[in-house]
């Protein structure tokens, strides 16, 4: 998934990449293949939009307790670690840590996931709203320096969603 607010090639754009979830399912323990795919996508984007500020999302954890789910989560953590290191080395790449937001205390928060999804990967409306808030924070953040995923630790319950005051929605991105 690629989200952007690119207007034209002269504009310093914000691009958000959310990659790797399907690769984790397909390649499982072959994290080298997953990181190669990720790197290729990033290189392509950097070539196409040389002035873009690119946010790279961590792969979300999967909800569930089975050994196959745990293996997928282990692979995801490995790819996330690679991605985070890649972003630290770059001025245009910013790591957006969704893992910690979706798995506070190292356990996926049930209300953020679709409880009817046996794969444990699809998110709920509350999960979508949380991601939307994090993406808006990235788009509206300062352009220089390293982006820090804001800590949105809330008292969450299975029926809670962020209130309008927590969203602080800004439709137009701030210019850099």
C-alpha positions in Angstrom: 0.0 0.0 0.0 1.3 3.4 -0.9 -0.3 6.6 0.5 0.8 9.9 -0.7 0.0 13.6 -1.0 2.2 14.3 -4.0 1.0 17.3 -6.0 3.8 17.6 -8.6 7.5 16.8 -8.9 8.6 20.2 -7.6 6.6 19.8 -4.4 8.3 18.1 -1.4 5.9 15.2 -1.0 5.1 13.0 1.9 4.8 9.3 0.9 3.8 6.5 3.3 4.7 2.9 2.4 3.1 0.0 4.2 4.8 -3.0 2.8 5.7 -6.6 3.8 2.6 -8.1 5.2 1.9 -10.2 2.2 5.6 -11.0 1.8 5.7 -12.3 5.3 2.8 -14.7 4.5 4.5 -15.8 1.2 8.1 -16.0 2.2 7.7 -16.7 5.9 11.3 -17.2 7.1 13.1 -15.8 4.1 13.5 -12.3 5.5 16.3 -11.6 3.0 13.8 -11.8 0.1 11.4 -9.6 2.0 14.0 -6.9 2.7 15.2 -7.1 -0.9 11.6 -6.5 -2.1 11.3 -3.6 0.3 14.6 -2.1 -0.7 13.7 -2.3 -4.4 10.4 -0.5 -3.8 12.1 2.2 -1.8 14.8 2.7 -4.4 12.1 3.0 -7.1 10.2 5.6 -5.1 13.3 7.6 -4.4 14.1 7.7 -8.1 10.6 8.6 -9.1 10.2 11.3 -6.4 13.7 12.5 -5.4 12.3 15.3 -3.2 9.9 13.1 -1.3 10.0 12.4 2.4 9.1 8.7 2.7 7.6 7.2 5.8 8.1 3.4 6.0 5.6 1.6 8.2 6.6 -1.3 10.3 4.8 -4.6 9.5 1.9 -5.0 11.9 1.9 -7.9 14.4 -0.5 -10.8 13.8 -3.1 -11.6 16.4 -3.1 -15.2 17.6 -1.1 -17.7 19.6 -0.3 -20.5 17.3 3.2 -21.4 16.3 2.7 -20.4 12.7 1.5 -16.9 13.9 4.5 -16.6 16.2 6.8 -17.5 13.3 5.2 -14.8 11.1 5.6 -12.3 14.0 9.3 -13.3 14.4 9.9 -12.7 10.7 8.0 -9.4 10.8 10.1 -8.2 13.8 13.3 -9.1 11.9 12.1 -7.1 8.8 11.0 -4.2 11.0 14.5 -4.1 12.6 16.1 -4.0 9.2 13.7 -1.2 8.1 14.3 0.9 11.2 18.1 0.7 10.6 17.6 1.6 7.0 15.6 4.7 7.9 18.1 5.8 10.5 20.8 5.9 7.8 18.7 8.1 5.5 17.6 11.7 5.6 14.5 11.1 3.5 13.3 7.8 5.0 11.4 7.9 8.3 10.4 4.8 10.3 6.7 4.7 11.4 6.5 2.2 14.2 3.0 0.7 14.1 4.1 -2.5 15.9 4.3 -0.9 19.3 1.0 0.9 18.8 -0.8 -2.3 17.8 0.9 -4.5 20.4 1.3 -2.6 23.6 3.0 -4.8 26.2 4.1 -7.0 23.3 0.7 -8.5 22.8 -1.5 -7.4 19.9 -4.4 -5.4 21.2 -7.6 -7.3 20.2 -9.8 -4.3 19.6 -7.5 -3.1 16.8 -7.9 -6.3 14.8 -10.8 -7.8 13.0 -11.9 -10.6 15.4 -13.6 -12.5 12.6 -10.3 -12.8 10.6 -8.7 -16.2 11.4 -5.4 -15.0 9.8 -5.0 -12.4 12.5 -3.7 -9.8 10.1 -6.7 -7.6 9.2 -7.5 -4.6 11.3 -10.7 -3.3 12.7 -12.3 0.1 12.3 -10.5 1.2 15.5 -7.2 0.0 14.0 -7.8 2.0 10.8 -8.6 5.1 12.9 -5.3 4.7 14.8 -3.3 4.3 11.6 -5.0 7.3 10.1 -4.0 9.4 13.2 -0.4 8.2 13.0 -0.2 8.9 9.2 -1.7 12.4 9.7 0.9 13.0 12.4 3.7 12.0 10.0 2.3 14.1 7.1 2.0 17.1 9.4 5.3 16.7 11.2 8.4 18.8 10.6 10.3 17.9 7.5 13.8 18.0 9.0 15.2 15.6 11.5 14.1 12.1 12.4 10.3 11.4 12.7 9.3 9.9 16.0 6.1 7.9 16.0 4.0 9.7 18.7 3.1 7.6 21.7 -0.6 7.3 21.7 -0.9 5.1 24.7 -4.6 5.3 25.6 -6.7 3.4 28.0 -8.2 1.2 25.3 -11.1 -1.2 25.7 -12.5 -3.5 23.1 -15.2 -1.0 22.2 -13.2 2.2 22.4 -12.1 4.3 19.4 -10.2 7.5 19.5 -12.4 10.6 20.3 -12.5 13.6 18.0 -10.1 15.5 20.3 -7.6 12.7 20.0 -7.7 12.7 16.2 -6.7 16.3 15.7 -7.4 15.9 12.0 -5.7 18.3 9.7 -6.7 17.9 6.0 -3.9 20.0 4.4 -0.3 19.0 4.9 2.0 21.6 6.3 4.6 22.7 3.8 8.3 22.1 4.5 
